[in-house]
Structures are given as structure tokens and as C-alpha cells.
Amino acid sequence: MKLSGESLGGPAGKGISEEWLARYAGEVADAVRSGLQVAIVIGGGNIFRGLSGAGKGFDRVNGDKMGMLATVINSLGLAMAIRSAGVEAEVFTATPMEPVARYYMRDDAVAVLERGGVALIAGGTGNPFFTTDSGAALRALEIKADALLKGTRVDGVYTADPEKDPSAVKYDELTFDKAMEDHLKVMDQTAFALCREGNMPIIVFDMNAKGNLTRLISGEKVGTTVHV
């Protein structure tokens, strides 16, 4: 599952809201208790976004490094909240950061999932110029996930930004080729390309709607499915 960093900031989208942290942790814990294996990649936009920083005088490479560290902070916070909800959670990082978190190795992360824990994989890909969307796509393929769930603040993929264009129409499903050709912004092109090549379906849904994750994993039609 990919979550935006802004989601942890609540309505303001800044910092970390204890209320929203607990809400997300509770839904993830319920999903795990239902038998699902969950790995999470979370962004860092509530703390710092490297790309926007580059437009304000920051060097892009160092800005992206700051963004990667922001994802680690968010992952540590969400991991603590998931543990408080009664489920094991462990943070892995794309670059070595012991003792803050474990260095990511695919088999170690899968081992956490197989024993009923949540693996939070932070630090993006470990390289600048790649978004956390691309990092989520990469990790989903590595651990052989059944699907990549993209939790957003809208209820799926639209023809345009529904928060700006009231005439935007929601897709129930669409292909990767269509999403890429129309430059739909729900994920970046690199993430779409990785998932297309790896035949990894993406389900885009509103994580802020209470119970949506539970309905989704129970088989209800929620959000938009992007597929080959």
C-alpha cells in the first residue's frame, strides 16, 4: 500500500496528526488481523518534498535526500501507531540507517509479512529523481504483492482533478496505456511503466473514508483499478 505523506497531516496536510496516525494504523491492523499481508510505502510531503524544494533554490539531489529522510520519520511514526493497535510493525530503509531502522532486504521484509507483521519500507528507492510512487511500485514487484493499493484523498482516478474540475468523470477501471497516454497524475509515469511491465494491478481509493480499506479487501468494488 502506498500512502501520501500529506495524509498523516490530517486536513492541513502538514506535520503528523496523532488522530489520523491512529486512524490509519487501526485500519491497517484490522486488515492484518483479517489475514492480509501488508507492506507500506509512505511519502514525505507533509514534512518536505524534494521536487518543490528544487523550485525554491534547493539542489534537487539534496532535496530528494531530505524527502527520503521525511519518509523515514513518517514510517517510524506509523509503525509505532500500528504496534499500539496490537500488530507487529518493522521499518526498513533503502539505505543503511541502523539503529534507526533495518536496512531493506526483500527476504527480511517478506519474513515480517509471513509472521503477521507489517513491513514499512522507507527511503524511496534510495536514489534521487525517483518518487515514492516509483518506490512503491518497485517494492510491490519485489515482494510479489497481489496488488498495489494507492490510498489518496479522492475516491479513484478521474479524467481531470475532481477538486478543480467539477465536470471530471471517474473511471471504474482503465489500462496502464490509457493512464500513461492521458498523463493522469494519480501516479507518475515511471510507476505506471513498472507496474505495466510487471503486470501489477493498481487500485486507487480514498483512504480517508473510514472502512474503505476493509471494504476493498473484502472484495467490494472500491476506487479505480488500473491494469494491463
Beta strands, then each sheet from edge to edge (+ up, - down):
strand 1: 2-3
strand 2: 39-42
strand 3: 89-93
strand 4: 102-103
strand 5: 118-122
strand 6: 148-152
strand 7: 157-158
strand 8: 170-171
strand 9: 173-175
strand 10: 202-206
strand 11: 224-227
sheet 1: 4+ 3+ 5+ 2+ 1+ 6+ 10+ 11- 9-
sheet 2: 7+ 8-
end
